[in-house]
Amino acid sequence: MERKYLSVHALNKYIKAVLDNDYQLQNLFIEGEISNYRPHASGHMYFTLKDKYASINAIMFSSYAKKVPFKVTNGLKVQVRCHVSVYEKTGTYQIYIKDMREAGIGDLAYRFEILKKKLEKEGLFDQNHKKKIPSFPSRIAVLSAKQGAALQDVLRTIKLRFPFVNIVIFPIPVQGVEAYKKIIDTLNFVDKLHCSTIILARGGGSLEDLWNFNEEDLVKCIYKLETPLISGIGHETDFTLTDFVSDYRAATPTAAAVYATPDQKELKKHLYITYNKLNNLVKTYIKNKKMLLTQSENYYIFKNPGYLYENEFIRLAAFKDKLSKHARLTINDCHNELFSKNERMGNAMKNRIQQESIKKNVNEDRLTHYFQNNLMKVKMSFQMCIEKLDLVSPLKILSKGYSVVKSEEKIIKSKNDIHKDDIVDIHFYDGTKKAKIQ
């Protein structure tokens, strides 16, 4: 018996019919956390509704979305009324939401807010710490997934805008357990290469997919980098802690490439405009100088050069007369002043000599009087000394009846100093006699 094969479309259509006809799947009430939120320009909302163990794609059409009374963000915990169906084209089953209300913040979103406040308090998001992105980079380091669309967007944008810059690609894991550690190692290595700018890029994803870029160690690593860093992670509505600590946060990887490079078309346009302005300025300058030269050539002074120095001769003569007059006046003034000073000096000298003469006479009188007084004092003192000396004179004593006995010019002080028959000299106040000892 020949087998009958179904088309993929027929299978998906059948599954959709089965789900749509299941009464229990047409009016469900589900609670979960919003992740990978992607609002569409049409007003439709696309996101993932998840819990700790599983996730499911969700869509809310604009007719229902515009009735939501709060702002929908990643990490928000919600309660929804929906039905389950299949999108035939891709075979993806998803929920279609009709009503939605807030239920609180999800676990990851809560961790995100707590860590954000902690790092902000430590000053890691301080605007004063952010480095300026170079306007004309010479080398840009791009850190992204090797085969990712984000990397291709960045490379394509840079080459279109500024093909002169040197691009160095550093493949990194952008998702998975402890992928952030590899990112930290790569950043530390690239920072030593002294590149102009670092671009850290990744495509969009859920909060879980982007969580490596919320790790505290990675945030602190970026804070310590010396090279300016631009973050281009996720879609415009996606925010990571890496965005807050980076020197510039771009909404998308493409926007990061745009901010990192100047546009060669704009540069060429600016150069062309500047060239025309400069050319016009030079032409105007030359034209003005030619006009000035023509005016100078027709100036009457150049036709009669003598006019240039005639007035100067007159001024020179006037200055000469003034100088001579001033010199004469100065000499007269100096002569008069010298005469006056000489006269004052003569009078001062006479007065000084007269004063000194008076002082000399006074000093002579004082000296004579002082000398006479001293001489009189010396005489009186001398007379007193004579009188005192006379009182102790041996002759004065001898005149009182005393005499001095000498033997061989030695004074005899004891009877034991002489012997019988010795000849001695006896001195009296009026003369000397010899005597023989018996």
Secondary structure as UniProt FT lines:
FT   HELIX           8..20
FT   HELIX           23..25
FT   STRAND          28..39
FT   TURN            41..42
FT   STRAND          45..50
FT   STRAND          55..60
FT   HELIX           62..65
FT   TURN            66..67
FT   TURN            74..75
FT   STRAND          76..87
FT   TURN            88..91
FT   STRAND          92..105
FT   HELIX           107..121
FT   TURN            122..125
FT   HELIX           127..129
FT   STRAND          139..144
FT   TURN            146..147
FT   HELIX           149..161
FT   TURN            163..164
FT   STRAND          166..171
FT   TURN            177..178
FT   HELIX           179..191
FT   TURN            192..194
FT   STRAND          197..202
FT   TURN            207..210
FT   HELIX           211..214
FT   HELIX           216..224
FT   STRAND          229..233
FT   TURN            236..237
FT   HELIX           241..245
FT   STRAND          248..249
FT   HELIX           253..260
FT   HELIX           264..297
FT   HELIX           300..303
FT   HELIX           306..391
FT   HELIX           394..398
FT   TURN            399..401
FT   STRAND          404..407
FT   TURN            408..409
FT   STRAND          410..411
FT   HELIX           415..417
FT   TURN            420..421
FT   STRAND          423..428
FT   TURN            429..430
FT   STRAND          431..436
//
